[in-house]
Structures are given as C-alpha cells and as structure tokens.
Amino acid sequence: MSENTNTENGSKATRKPSHTAYSIREREGKESKWTEIGVAFPHKDGKGYDILFDVVPLSGRVTIRVQDQK
C-alpha cells in the first residue's frame, strides 16, 4: 500500500499503519492459514480505525493485529 488516505479529511497521510488485517482460513487437520489482506490506521480521536483492504476474504473472517516492529 503505497498511498494512504485519511478518510476523515480526505488528505494524504504520511503516517504508517498501526495494525495489519489478515484473513484466516481454517483447514481440516492442519494449522490455520493466515494471509495479509490490508492495514488499519487509528483515527486522530482514538475512537476508531480506517481499514484499507487489498483484497476481501472469501471466508468473511478478518483479524486485526498490532503490527510487529521490524
């Protein structure tokens, strides 16, 4: 995701996402498959998030996790 848009005011944001969105697929007899599908940015007031998806999961299950510091 090269461009980030702050949907509260429509301006480009220079900040980095705080969370990563994953689709999780349960597999019979195997470990679950986690696939990164997007990112989340906290609102300035701290009461919500903007979530930007690269893809939409078929399973309907999305997990949001704090990003690892790399």
PQR file with spaces between the fields and no chain letter, atoms N, CA, C, O and H, PARSE charges and radii, in Angstrom:
ATOM       1  N    MET     1       0.845   -1.167    0.000 -0.4000 1.5000
ATOM       2  CA   MET     1       0.000    0.000    0.000 -0.0000 2.0000
ATOM       3  C    MET     1       0.893    1.233    0.000  0.5500 1.7000
ATOM       4  O    MET     1       1.404    1.633    1.046 -0.5500 1.4000
ATOM       5  N    SER     2       1.074    1.814   -1.129 -0.4000 1.5000
ATOM       6  CA   SER     2       1.991    2.933   -1.234 -0.0000 2.0000
ATOM       7  C    SER     2       1.352    4.253   -0.851  0.5500 1.7000
ATOM       8  O    SER     2       2.041    5.141   -0.350 -0.5500 1.4000
ATOM       9  H    SER     2       0.658    1.489   -1.979  0.4000 1.0000
ATOM      10  N    GLU     3       0.044    4.410   -1.074 -0.4000 1.5000
ATOM      11  CA   GLU     3      -0.628    5.650   -0.729 -0.0000 2.0000
ATOM      12  C    GLU     3      -1.603    5.409    0.404  0.5500 1.7000
ATOM      13  O    GLU     3      -2.363    4.441    0.390 -0.5500 1.4000
ATOM      14  H    GLU     3      -0.516    3.688   -1.481  0.4000 1.0000
ATOM      15  N    ASN     4      -1.577    6.294    1.382 -0.4000 1.5000
ATOM      16  CA   ASN     4      -2.504    6.215    2.499 -0.0000 2.0000
ATOM      17  C    ASN     4      -3.393    7.443    2.466  0.5500 1.7000
ATOM      18  O    ASN     4      -2.907    8.564    2.316 -0.5500 1.4000
ATOM      19  H    ASN     4      -0.960    7.081    1.393  0.4000 1.0000
ATOM      20  N    THR     5      -4.676    7.238    2.604 -0.4000 1.5000
ATOM      21  CA   THR     5      -5.597    8.357    2.616 -0.0000 2.0000
ATOM      22  C    THR     5      -6.298    8.403    3.955  0.5500 1.7000
ATOM      23  O    THR     5      -6.804    7.391    4.439 -0.5500 1.4000
ATOM      24  H    THR     5      -5.071    6.328    2.726  0.4000 1.0000
ATOM      25  N    ASN     6      -6.323    9.578    4.547 -0.4000 1.5000
ATOM      26  CA   ASN     6      -7.054    9.771    5.792 -0.0000 2.0000
ATOM      27  C    ASN     6      -8.482   10.111    5.397  0.5500 1.7000
ATOM      28  O    ASN     6      -8.737   11.197    4.876 -0.5500 1.4000
ATOM      29  H    ASN     6      -5.911   10.400    4.154  0.4000 1.0000
ATOM      30  N    THR     7      -9.424    9.191    5.638 -0.4000 1.5000
ATOM      31  CA   THR     7     -10.793    9.393    5.176 -0.0000 2.0000
ATOM      32  C    THR     7     -11.555   10.419    6.006  0.5500 1.7000
ATOM      33  O    THR     7     -12.641   10.844    5.611 -0.5500 1.4000
ATOM      34  H    THR     7      -9.217    8.309    6.061  0.4000 1.0000
ATOM      35  N    GLU     8     -11.007   10.823    7.145 -0.4000 1.5000
ATOM      36  CA   GLU     8     -11.683   11.834    7.952 -0.0000 2.0000
ATOM      37  C    GLU     8     -11.664   13.186    7.266  0.5500 1.7000
ATOM      38  O    GLU     8     -12.634   13.939    7.354 -0.5500 1.4000
ATOM      39  H    GLU     8     -10.125   10.478    7.465  0.4000 1.0000
ATOM      40  N    ASN     9     -10.563   13.508    6.576 -0.4000 1.5000
ATOM      41  CA   ASN     9     -10.497   14.808    5.915 -0.0000 2.0000
ATOM      42  C    ASN     9     -10.066   14.714    4.458  0.5500 1.7000
ATOM      43  O    ASN     9      -9.905   15.738    3.795 -0.5500 1.4000
ATOM      44  H    ASN     9      -9.775   12.896    6.505  0.4000 1.0000
ATOM      45  N    GLY    10      -9.877   13.496    3.952 -0.4000 1.5000
ATOM      46  CA   GLY    10      -9.560   13.294    2.540 -0.0000 2.0000
ATOM      47  C    GLY    10      -8.132   13.633    2.151  0.5500 1.7000
ATOM      48  O    GLY    10      -7.803   13.569    0.967 -0.5500 1.4000
ATOM      49  H    GLY    10     -10.008   12.664    4.491  0.4000 1.0000
ATOM      50  N    SER    11      -7.265   13.993    3.097 -0.4000 1.5000
ATOM      51  CA   SER    11      -5.902   14.363    2.768 -0.0000 2.0000
ATOM      52  C    SER    11      -4.987   13.147    2.816  0.5500 1.7000
ATOM      53  O    SER    11      -5.291   12.145    3.462 -0.5500 1.4000
ATOM      54  H    SER    11      -7.533   14.045    4.059  0.4000 1.0000
ATOM      55  N    LYS    12      -3.875   13.255    2.126 -0.4000 1.5000
ATOM      56  CA   LYS    12      -2.888   12.172    2.167 -0.0000 2.0000
ATOM      57  C    LYS    12      -2.249   12.135    3.547  0.5500 1.7000
ATOM      58  O    LYS    12      -1.924   13.175    4.120 -0.5500 1.4000
ATOM      59  H    LYS    12      -3.628   14.069    1.601  0.4000 1.0000
ATOM      60  N    ALA    13      -2.075   10.948    4.064 -0.4000 1.5000
ATOM      61  CA   ALA    13      -1.456   10.782    5.376 -0.0000 2.0000
ATOM      62  C    ALA    13      -0.021   10.316    5.190  0.5500 1.7000
ATOM      63  O    ALA    13       0.264    9.521    4.294 -0.5500 1.4000
ATOM      64  H    ALA    13      -2.339   10.104    3.599  0.4000 1.0000
ATOM      65  N    THR    14       0.872   10.800    6.019 -0.4000 1.5000
ATOM      66  CA   THR    14       2.267   10.379    5.943 -0.0000 2.0000
ATOM      67  C    THR    14       2.580    9.385    7.046  0.5500 1.7000
ATOM      68  O    THR    14       3.711    8.908    7.140 -0.5500 1.4000
ATOM      69  H    THR    14       0.640   11.446    6.747  0.4000 1.0000
ATOM      70  N    ARG    15       1.617    9.068    7.871 -0.4000 1.5000
ATOM      71  CA   ARG    15       1.832    8.142    8.968 -0.0000 2.0000
ATOM      72  C    ARG    15       1.757    6.697    8.491  0.5500 1.7000
ATOM      73  O    ARG    15       1.244    6.412    7.409 -0.5500 1.4000
ATOM      74  H    ARG    15       0.699    9.455    7.794  0.4000 1.0000
ATOM      75  N    LYS    16       2.274    5.795    9.310 -0.4000 1.5000
ATOM      76  CA   LYS    16       2.264    4.373    8.976 -0.0000 2.0000
ATOM      77  C    LYS    16       1.088    3.699    9.676  0.5500 1.7000
ATOM      78  O    LYS    16       0.624    4.178   10.711 -0.5500 1.4000
ATOM      79  H    LYS    16       2.691    6.027   10.189  0.4000 1.0000
ATOM      80  N    PRO    17       0.607    2.597    9.119 -0.5600 1.5000
ATOM      81  CA   PRO    17      -0.497    1.883    9.764  0.2800 2.0000
ATOM      82  C    PRO    17      -0.054    1.288   11.096  0.5500 1.7000
ATOM      83  O    PRO    17       1.108    0.918   11.265 -0.5500 1.4000
ATOM      84  N    SER    18      -0.989    1.198   12.039 -0.4000 1.5000
ATOM      85  CA   SER    18      -0.673    0.638   13.351 -0.0000 2.0000
ATOM      86  C    SER    18      -0.996   -0.850   13.437  0.5500 1.7000
ATOM      87  O    SER    18      -0.466   -1.553   14.298 -0.5500 1.4000
ATOM      88  H    SER    18      -1.933    1.497   11.902  0.4000 1.0000
ATOM      89  N    HIS    19      -1.870   -1.334   12.543 -0.4000 1.5000
ATOM      90  CA   HIS    19      -2.322   -2.721   12.581 -0.0000 2.0000
ATOM      91  C    HIS    19      -2.299   -3.328   11.179  0.5500 1.7000
ATOM      92  O    HIS    19      -2.327   -2.616   10.175 -0.5500 1.4000
ATOM      93  H    HIS    19      -2.301   -0.763   11.844  0.4000 1.0000
ATOM      94  N    THR    20      -2.248   -4.650   11.134 -0.4000 1.5000
ATOM      95  CA   THR    20      -2.330   -5.395    9.883 -0.0000 2.0000
ATOM      96  C    THR    20      -3.597   -6.230    9.903  0.5500 1.7000
ATOM      97  O    THR    20      -3.945   -6.813   10.930 -0.5500 1.4000
ATOM      98  H    THR    20      -2.225   -5.229   11.949  0.4000 1.0000
ATOM      99  N    ALA    21      -4.293   -6.290    8.767 -0.4000 1.5000
ATOM     100  CA   ALA    21      -5.508   -7.102    8.634 -0.0000 2.0000
ATOM     101  C    ALA    21      -5.151   -8.426    7.968  0.5500 1.7000
ATOM     102  O    ALA    21      -4.415   -8.462    6.982 -0.5500 1.4000
ATOM     103  H    ALA    21      -4.010   -5.816    7.932  0.4000 1.0000
ATOM     104  N    TYR    22      -5.686   -9.518    8.525 -0.4000 1.5000
ATOM     105  CA   TYR    22      -5.437  -10.859    7.999 -0.0000 2.0000
ATOM     106  C    TYR    22      -6.751  -11.581    7.752  0.5500 1.7000
ATOM     107  O    TYR    22      -7.718  -11.410    8.495 -0.5500 1.4000
ATOM     108  H    TYR    22      -6.285   -9.489    9.326  0.4000 1.0000
ATOM     109  N    SER    23      -6.774  -12.384    6.707 -0.4000 1.5000
ATOM     110  CA   SER    23      -7.846  -13.347    6.501 -0.0000 2.0000
ATOM     111  C    SER    23      -7.337  -14.661    7.070  0.5500 1.7000
ATOM     112  O    SER    23      -6.200  -15.056    6.813 -0.5500 1.4000
ATOM     113  H    SER    23      -5.988  -12.523    6.104  0.4000 1.0000
ATOM     114  N    ILE    24      -8.183  -15.340    7.849 -0.4000 1.5000
ATOM     115  CA   ILE    24      -7.769  -16.612    8.448 -0.0000 2.0000
ATOM     116  C    ILE    24      -8.670  -17.722    7.935  0.5500 1.7000
ATOM     117  O    ILE    24      -9.889  -17.675    8.099 -0.5500 1.4000
ATOM     118  H    ILE    24      -9.106  -15.019    8.059  0.4000 1.0000
ATOM     119  N    ARG    25      -8.055  -18.721    7.313 -0.4000 1.5000
ATOM     120  CA   ARG    25      -8.787  -19.871    6.785 -0.0000 2.0000
ATOM     121  C    ARG    25      -8.488  -21.090    7.634  0.5500 1.7000
ATOM     122  O    ARG    25      -7.334  -21.499    7.767 -0.5500 1.4000
ATOM     123  H    ARG    25      -7.065  -18.759    7.180  0.4000 1.0000
ATOM     124  N    GLU    26      -9.525  -21.666    8.205 -0.4000 1.5000
ATOM     125  CA   GLU    26      -9.366  -22.910    8.972 -0.0000 2.0000
ATOM     126  C    GLU    26      -9.212  -24.061    7.984  0.5500 1.7000
ATOM     127  O    GLU    26      -9.921  -24.122    6.980 -0.5500 1.4000
ATOM     128  H    GLU    26     -10.462  -21.334    8.097  0.4000 1.0000
ATOM     129  N    ARG    27      -8.271  -24.985    8.273 -0.4000 1.5000
ATOM     130  CA   ARG    27      -8.037  -26.122    7.401 -0.0000 2.0000
ATOM     131  C    ARG    27      -8.108  -27.397    8.218  0.5500 1.7000
ATOM     132  O    ARG    27      -7.447  -27.520    9.249 -0.5500 1.4000
ATOM     133  H    ARG    27      -7.695  -24.935    9.089  0.4000 1.0000
ATOM     134  N    GLU    28      -8.899  -28.328    7.765 -0.4000 1.5000
ATOM     135  CA   GLU    28      -9.107  -29.580    8.496 -0.0000 2.0000
ATOM     136  C    GLU    28      -7.804  -30.372    8.609  0.5500 1.7000
ATOM     137  O    GLU    28      -7.170  -30.702    7.606 -0.5500 1.4000
ATOM     138  H    GLU    28      -9.436  -28.228    6.928  0.4000 1.0000
ATOM     139  N    GLY    29      -7.424  -30.665    9.841 -0.4000 1.5000
ATOM     140  CA   GLY    29      -6.226  -31.464   10.076 -0.0000 2.0000
ATOM     141  C    GLY    29      -4.922  -30.705    9.933  0.5500 1.7000
ATOM     142  O    GLY    29      -3.854  -31.307   10.046 -0.5500 1.4000
ATOM     143  H    GLY    29      -7.939  -30.396   10.656  0.4000 1.0000
ATOM     144  N    LYS    30      -4.973  -29.399    9.688 -0.4000 1.5000
ATOM     145  CA   LYS    30      -3.768  -28.584    9.512 -0.0000 2.0000
ATOM     146  C    LYS    30      -3.918  -27.300   10.315  0.5500 1.7000
ATOM     147  O    LYS    30      -4.998  -26.985   10.813 -0.5500 1.4000
ATOM     148  H    LYS    30      -5.841  -28.910    9.597  0.4000 1.0000
ATOM     149  N    GLU    31      -2.807  -26.559   10.433 -0.4000 1.5000
ATOM     150  CA   GLU    31      -2.865  -25.250   11.077 -0.0000 2.0000
ATOM     151  C    GLU    31      -3.633  -24.272   10.199  0.5500 1.7000
ATOM     152  O    GLU    31      -3.701  -24.440    8.981 -0.5500 1.4000
ATOM     153  H    GLU    31      -1.929  -26.815   10.029  0.4000 1.0000
ATOM     154  N    SER    32      -4.209  -23.256   10.821 -0.4000 1.5000
ATOM     155  CA   SER    32      -4.933  -22.220   10.081 -0.0000 2.0000
ATOM     156  C    SER    32      -3.988  -21.474    9.142  0.5500 1.7000
ATOM     157  O    SER    32      -2.800  -21.333    9.430 -0.5500 1.4000
ATOM     158  H    SER    32      -4.153  -23.119   11.810  0.4000 1.0000
ATOM     159  N    LYS    33      -4.518  -21.003    8.027 -0.4000 1.5000
ATOM     160  CA   LYS    33      -3.739  -20.249    7.041 -0.0000 2.0000
ATOM     161  C    LYS    33      -4.029  -18.763    7.219  0.5500 1.7000
ATOM     162  O    LYS    33      -5.168  -18.335    7.029 -0.5500 1.4000
ATOM     163  H    LYS    33      -5.483  -21.118    7.792  0.4000 1.0000
ATOM     164  N    TRP    34      -3.011  -17.959    7.582 -0.4000 1.5000
ATOM     165  CA   TRP    34      -3.137  -16.520    7.762 -0.0000 2.0000
ATOM     166  C    TRP    34      -2.583  -15.826    6.519  0.5500 1.7000
ATOM     167  O    TRP    34      -1.447  -16.074    6.115 -0.5500 1.4000
ATOM     168  H    TRP    34      -2.086  -18.307    7.736  0.4000 1.0000
ATOM     169  N    THR    35      -3.402  -14.946    5.912 -0.4000 1.5000
ATOM     170  CA   THR    35      -2.990  -14.208    4.730 -0.0000 2.0000
ATOM     171  C    THR    35      -3.180  -12.719    4.980  0.5500 1.7000
ATOM     172  O    THR    35      -4.278  -12.286    5.328 -0.5500 1.4000
ATOM     173  H    THR    35      -4.324  -14.745    6.241  0.4000 1.0000
ATOM     174  N    GLU    36      -2.118  -11.925    4.805 -0.4000 1.5000
ATOM     175  CA   GLU    36      -2.218  -10.472    4.987 -0.0000 2.0000
ATOM     176  C    GLU    36      -3.079   -9.889    3.868  0.5500 1.7000
ATOM     177  O    GLU    36      -2.828  -10.138    2.689 -0.5500 1.4000
ATOM     178  H    GLU    36      -1.226  -12.276    4.522  0.4000 1.0000
ATOM     179  N    ILE    37      -4.100   -9.110    4.249 -0.4000 1.5000
ATOM     180  CA   ILE    37      -5.016   -8.569    3.247 -0.0000 2.0000
ATOM     181  C    ILE    37      -5.185   -7.052    3.317  0.5500 1.7000
ATOM     182  O    ILE    37      -5.883   -6.476    2.483 -0.5500 1.4000
ATOM     183  H    ILE    37      -4.303   -8.909    5.208  0.4000 1.0000
ATOM     184  N    GLY    38      -4.557   -6.390    4.301 -0.4000 1.5000
ATOM     185  CA   GLY    38      -4.698   -4.944    4.391 -0.0000 2.0000
ATOM     186  C    GLY    38      -4.057   -4.385    5.648  0.5500 1.7000
ATOM     187  O    GLY    38      -3.306   -5.070    6.343 -0.5500 1.4000
ATOM     188  H    GLY    38      -3.990   -6.858    4.979  0.4000 1.0000
ATOM     189  N    VAL    39      -4.374   -3.103    5.929 -0.4000 1.5000
ATOM     190  CA   VAL    39      -3.813   -2.399    7.084 -0.0000 2.0000
ATOM     191  C    VAL    39      -4.884   -1.537    7.736  0.5500 1.7000
ATOM     192  O    VAL    39      -5.931   -1.276    7.145 -0.5500 1.4000
ATOM     193  H    VAL    39      -4.984   -2.546    5.364  0.4000 1.0000
ATOM     194  N    ALA    40      -4.610   -1.097    8.964 -0.4000 1.5000
ATOM     195  CA   ALA    40      -5.540   -0.228    9.685 -0.0000 2.0000
ATOM     196  C    ALA    40      -4.789    0.964   10.264  0.5500 1.7000
ATOM     197  O    ALA    40      -3.670    0.834   10.760 -0.5500 1.4000
ATOM     198  H    ALA    40      -3.760   -1.309    9.445  0.4000 1.0000
ATOM     199  N    PHE    41      -5.430    2.132   10.189 -0.4000 1.5000
ATOM     200  CA   PHE    41      -4.897    3.378   10.723 -0.0000 2.0000
ATOM     201  C    PHE    41      -5.838    3.890   11.809  0.5500 1.7000
ATOM     202  O    PHE    41      -7.044    3.972   11.577 -0.5500 1.4000
ATOM     203  H    PHE    41      -6.339    2.238    9.786  0.4000 1.0000
ATOM     204  N    PRO    42      -5.316    4.241   13.000 -0.5600 1.5000
ATOM     205  CA   PRO    42      -6.205    4.758   14.041  0.2800 2.0000
ATOM     206  C    PRO    42      -6.689    6.165   13.700  0.5500 1.7000
ATOM     207  O    PRO    42      -5.963    6.946   13.085 -0.5500 1.4000
ATOM     208  N    HIS    43      -7.920    6.484   14.104 -0.4000 1.5000
ATOM     209  CA   HIS    43      -8.441    7.837   13.955 -0.0000 2.0000
ATOM     210  C    HIS    43      -7.706    8.762   14.922  0.5500 1.7000
ATOM     211  O    HIS    43      -7.205    8.323   15.957 -0.5500 1.4000
ATOM     212  H    HIS    43      -8.510    5.850   14.603  0.4000 1.0000
ATOM     213  N    LYS    44      -7.649   10.033   14.577 -0.4000 1.5000
ATOM     214  CA   LYS    44      -6.951   11.009   15.424 -0.0000 2.0000
ATOM     215  C    LYS    44      -7.548   11.083   16.822  0.5500 1.7000
ATOM     216  O    LYS    44      -6.829   11.328   17.790 -0.5500 1.4000
ATOM     217  H    LYS    44      -8.056   10.390   13.736  0.4000 1.0000
ATOM     218  N    ASP    45      -8.869   10.871   16.937 -0.4000 1.5000
ATOM     219  CA   ASP    45      -9.508   10.958   18.259 -0.0000 2.0000
ATOM     220  C    ASP    45      -9.369    9.659   19.055  0.5500 1.7000
ATOM     221  O    ASP    45      -9.813    9.593   20.201 -0.5500 1.4000
ATOM     222  H    ASP    45      -9.453   10.671   16.150  0.4000 1.0000
ATOM     223  N    GLY    46      -8.757    8.621   18.461 -0.4000 1.5000
ATOM     224  CA   GLY    46      -8.518    7.368   19.159 -0.0000 2.0000
ATOM     225  C    GLY    46      -9.747    6.497   19.342  0.5500 1.7000
ATOM     226  O    GLY    46      -9.703    5.535   20.109 -0.5500 1.4000
ATOM     227  H    GLY    46      -8.397    8.675   17.530  0.4000 1.0000
ATOM     228  N    LYS    47     -10.846    6.806   18.659 -0.4000 1.5000
ATOM     229  CA   LYS    47     -12.095    6.073   18.860 -0.0000 2.0000
ATOM     230  C    LYS    47     -12.463    5.151   17.703  0.5500 1.7000
ATOM     231  O    LYS    47     -13.582    4.638   17.661 -0.5500 1.4000
ATOM     232  H    LYS    47     -10.882    7.587   18.036  0.4000 1.0000
ATOM     233  N    GLY    48     -11.570    4.936   16.790 -0.4000 1.5000
ATOM     234  CA   GLY    48     -11.879    4.055   15.665 -0.0000 2.0000
ATOM     235  C    GLY    48     -10.682    3.892   14.745  0.5500 1.7000
ATOM     236  O    GLY    48      -9.591    4.392   15.019 -0.5500 1.4000
ATOM     237  H    GLY    48     -10.661    5.353   16.824  0.4000 1.0000
ATOM     238  N    TYR    49     -10.914    3.173   13.634 -0.4000 1.5000
ATOM     239  CA   TYR    49      -9.863    2.880   12.668 -0.0000 2.0000
ATOM     240  C    TYR    49     -10.392    3.007   11.250  0.5500 1.7000
ATOM     241  O    TYR    49     -11.576    2.782   11.001 -0.5500 1.4000
ATOM     242  H    TYR    49     -11.800    2.767   13.412  0.4000 1.0000
ATOM     243  N    ASP    50      -9.521    3.365   10.327 -0.4000 1.5000
ATOM     244  CA   ASP    50      -9.783    3.228    8.898 -0.0000 2.0000
ATOM     245  C    ASP    50      -9.055    1.959    8.471  0.5500 1.7000
ATOM     246  O    ASP    50      -7.862    1.804    8.735 -0.5500 1.4000
ATOM     247  H    ASP    50      -8.559    3.549   10.529  0.4000 1.0000
ATOM     248  N    ILE    51      -9.775    1.051    7.809 -0.4000 1.5000
ATOM     249  CA   ILE    51      -9.177   -0.199    7.358 -0.0000 2.0000
ATOM     250  C    ILE    51      -9.141   -0.180    5.838  0.5500 1.7000
ATOM     251  O    ILE    51     -10.165    0.016    5.184 -0.5500 1.4000
ATOM     252  H    ILE    51     -10.743    1.178    7.594  0.4000 1.0000
ATOM     253  N    LEU    52      -7.952   -0.385    5.284 -0.4000 1.5000
ATOM     254  CA   LEU    52      -7.760   -0.401    3.838 -0.0000 2.0000
ATOM     255  C    LEU    52      -7.426   -1.827    3.415  0.5500 1.7000
ATOM     256  O    LEU    52      -6.395   -2.377    3.804 -0.5500 1.4000
ATOM     257  H    LEU    52      -7.120   -0.544    5.815  0.4000 1.0000
ATOM     258  N    PHE    53      -8.315   -2.422    2.610 -0.4000 1.5000
ATOM     259  CA   PHE    53      -8.130   -3.792    2.161 -0.0000 2.0000
ATOM     260  C    PHE    53      -7.526   -3.826    0.765  0.5500 1.7000
ATOM     261  O    PHE    53      -7.908   -3.042   -0.104 -0.5500 1.4000
ATOM     262  H    PHE    53      -9.152   -1.976    2.295  0.4000 1.0000
ATOM     263  N    ASP    54      -6.574   -4.745    0.553 -0.4000 1.5000
ATOM     264  CA   ASP    54      -6.053   -5.042   -0.780 -0.0000 2.0000
ATOM     265  C    ASP    54      -6.952   -6.068   -1.454  0.5500 1.7000
ATOM     266  O    ASP    54      -7.129   -6.047   -2.672 -0.5500 1.4000
ATOM     267  H    ASP    54      -6.263   -5.381    1.260  0.4000 1.0000
ATOM     268  N    VAL    55      -7.518   -6.964   -0.654 -0.4000 1.5000
ATOM     269  CA   VAL    55      -8.443   -8.000   -1.120 -0.0000 2.0000
ATOM     270  C    VAL    55      -9.507   -8.206   -0.050  0.5500 1.7000
ATOM     271  O    VAL    55      -9.326   -7.792    1.095 -0.5500 1.4000
ATOM     272  H    VAL    55      -7.374   -6.981    0.336  0.4000 1.0000
ATOM     273  N    VAL    56     -10.599   -8.835   -0.413 -0.4000 1.5000
ATOM     274  CA   VAL    56     -11.662   -9.154    0.537 -0.0000 2.0000
ATOM     275  C    VAL    56     -11.674  -10.674    0.724  0.5500 1.7000
ATOM     276  O    VAL    56     -11.667  -11.418   -0.256 -0.5500 1.4000
ATOM     277  H    VAL    56     -10.745   -9.171   -1.344  0.4000 1.0000
ATOM     278  N    PRO    57     -11.692  -11.135    1.973 -0.5600 1.5000
ATOM     279  CA   PRO    57     -11.622  -12.576    2.205  0.2800 2.0000
ATOM     280  C    PRO    57     -12.912  -13.288    1.813  0.5500 1.7000
ATOM     281  O    PRO    57     -14.002  -12.741    1.980 -0.5500 1.4000
ATOM     282  N    LEU    58     -12.791  -14.498    1.297 -0.4000 1.5000
ATOM     283  CA   LEU    58     -13.958  -15.301    0.954 -0.0000 2.0000
ATOM     284  C    LEU    58     -14.624  -15.871    2.192  0.5500 1.7000
ATOM     285  O    LEU    58     -15.838  -16.074    2.209 -0.5500 1.4000
ATOM     286  H    LEU    58     -11.906  -14.943    1.161  0.4000 1.0000
ATOM     287  N    SER    59     -13.840  -16.130    3.224 -0.4000 1.5000
ATOM     288  CA   SER    59     -14.387  -16.748    4.434 -0.0000 2.0000
ATOM     289  C    SER    59     -15.203  -15.772    5.274  0.5500 1.7000
ATOM     290  O    SER    59     -16.033  -16.192    6.080 -0.5500 1.4000
ATOM     291  H    SER    59     -12.854  -15.966    3.210  0.4000 1.0000
ATOM     292  N    GLY    60     -14.975  -14.479    5.091 -0.4000 1.5000
ATOM     293  CA   GLY    60     -15.674  -13.486    5.886 -0.0000 2.0000
ATOM     294  C    GLY    60     -15.003  -13.196    7.212  0.5500 1.7000
ATOM     295  O    GLY    60     -15.418  -12.269    7.908 -0.5500 1.4000
ATOM     296  H    GLY    60     -14.301  -14.138    4.435  0.4000 1.0000
ATOM     297  N    ARG    61     -13.987  -13.949    7.589 -0.4000 1.5000
ATOM     298  CA   ARG    61     -13.290  -13.720    8.854 -0.0000 2.0000
ATOM     299  C    ARG    61     -12.060  -12.854    8.632  0.5500 1.7000
ATOM     300  O    ARG    61     -11.180  -13.194    7.841 -0.5500 1.4000
ATOM     301  H    ARG    61     -13.650  -14.702    7.023  0.4000 1.0000
ATOM     302  N    VAL    62     -12.008  -11.715    9.351 -0.4000 1.5000
ATOM     303  CA   VAL    62     -10.860  -10.813    9.296 -0.0000 2.0000
ATOM     304  C    VAL    62     -10.355  -10.617   10.720  0.5500 1.7000
ATOM     305  O    VAL    62     -11.143  -10.369   11.633 -0.5500 1.4000
ATOM     306  H    VAL    62     -12.722  -11.439    9.994  0.4000 1.0000
ATOM     307  N    THR    63      -9.059  -10.725   10.907 -0.4000 1.5000
ATOM     308  CA   THR    63      -8.417  -10.478   12.198 -0.0000 2.0000
ATOM     309  C    THR    63      -7.495   -9.271   12.054  0.5500 1.7000
ATOM     310  O    THR    63      -6.731   -9.177   11.094 -0.5500 1.4000
ATOM     311  H    THR    63      -8.419  -10.926   10.165  0.4000 1.0000
ATOM     312  N    ILE    64      -7.571   -8.352   13.007 -0.4000 1.5000
ATOM     313  CA   ILE    64      -6.725   -7.166   13.016 -0.0000 2.0000
ATOM     314  C    ILE    64      -5.724   -7.328   14.148  0.5500 1.7000
ATOM     315  O    ILE    64      -6.102   -7.538   15.300 -0.5500 1.4000
ATOM     316  H    ILE    64      -8.192   -8.428   13.787  0.4000 1.0000
ATOM     317  N    ARG    65      -4.432   -7.227   13.807 -0.4000 1.5000
ATOM     318  CA   ARG    65      -3.372   -7.396   14.793 -0.0000 2.0000
ATOM     319  C    ARG    65      -2.436   -6.189   14.769  0.5500 1.7000
ATOM     320  O    ARG    65      -2.229   -5.569   13.725 -0.5500 1.4000
ATOM     321  H    ARG    65      -4.125   -7.056   12.871  0.4000 1.0000
ATOM     322  N    VAL    66      -1.870   -5.863   15.949 -0.4000 1.5000
ATOM     323  CA   VAL    66      -0.860   -4.811   16.036 -0.0000 2.0000
ATOM     324  C    VAL    66       0.309   -5.224   15.169  0.5500 1.7000
ATOM     325  O    VAL    66       0.716   -6.386   15.180 -0.5500 1.4000
ATOM     326  H    VAL    66      -2.039   -6.366   16.796  0.4000 1.0000
ATOM     327  N    GLN    67       0.858   -4.270   14.410 -0.4000 1.5000
ATOM     328  CA   GLN    67       1.987   -4.595   13.540 -0.0000 2.0000
ATOM     329  C    GLN    67       3.237   -4.861   14.359  0.5500 1.7000
ATOM     330  O    GLN    67       3.486   -4.208   15.372 -0.5500 1.4000
ATOM     331  H    GLN    67       0.527   -3.326   14.401  0.4000 1.0000
ATOM     332  N    ASP    68       4.026   -5.843   13.897 -0.4000 1.5000
ATOM     333  CA   ASP    68       5.321   -6.118   14.510 -0.0000 2.0000
ATOM     334  C    ASP    68       6.276   -4.999   14.146  0.5500 1.7000
ATOM     335  O    ASP    68       6.258   -4.501   13.020 -0.5500 1.4000
ATOM     336  H    ASP    68       3.823   -6.373   13.074  0.4000 1.0000
ATOM     337  N    GLN    69       7.097   -4.610   15.081 -0.4000 1.5000
ATOM     338  CA   GLN    69       8.133   -3.604   14.804 -0.0000 2.0000
ATOM     339  C    GLN    69       9.289   -4.295   14.101  0.5500 1.7000
ATOM     340  O    GLN    69       9.993   -5.097   14.715 -0.5500 1.4000
ATOM     341  H    GLN    69       7.112   -5.014   15.995  0.4000 1.0000
ATOM     342  N    LYS    70       9.497   -3.999   12.826 -0.4000 1.5000
ATOM     343  CA   LYS    70      10.546   -4.656   12.035 -0.0000 2.0000
ATOM     344  C    LYS    70      11.793   -3.829   11.998  0.5500 1.7000
ATOM     345  O    LYS    70      12.779   -4.227   11.377 -0.5500 1.4000
ATOM     346  H    LYS    70       8.925   -3.348   12.327  0.4000 1.0000
